[in-house]
Amino acid sequence: MHPTQGKKKKIRLLFVCLGNICRSPAAEGIMTDLIKKNGLQDLIEVDSAGTSGWHEGELPDERMRLQGEKRGYDFCSTSRKLTRQDLSSFDYILVMDENNYKTVRSMASDKEEAKKIHLMTDYLVQYRKLYDQIPDPYYGDASGFELVLDLLEDACEGLLLAIKKAHQLS
Ligand code: 4NP
């Protein structure tokens, strides 16, 4: 347990895309690694979900797993559909593109839930202003998956910095 945290509940992050087999499980895997590298695994927990249930129960897309492995990640979460309960139980809901953002916003039951919903690109640092969505790689080639990983690695760094600042974590 982190000395400043006492018995407080963990900060809960949920990454959301359409299928929960490409972008959001990659974000989950990258963020999990980053949290461990920063020794914050007792303070922050991470999950992912899709606005569709099209791939429910599946592992991440093989192309994403392969590109992830090349960078030392193991993307191994199981696809699940986003629920209304997620909007109350998670603290930060990070959405990959505008369409999914609209869907998630439409599920918020009050202002408090709506305030938790952010576009992942809001946390970009190096790629700031170059991308306002994490592009859907599903129908493209390997370069699209590489781009997604470049953007997610950048945004995860920015997100962790923002969380550390907001929650006064060292
Ligand atoms: P994701 O990518 O939303 O990043 O998981 C997609 C996965 C599946 C489909 C579309 C996008 N699909 O049409 O099945």
Boltz pocket constraint, residues with backbone or C-beta under 6 A from the ligand:
constraints:
  - pocket:
      binder: B
      contacts: [[A, 17], [A, 18], [A, 19], [A, 20], [A, 21], [A, 22], [A, 23], [A, 24], [A, 54], [A, 136], [A, 137], [A, 138]]
      max_distance: 6.0
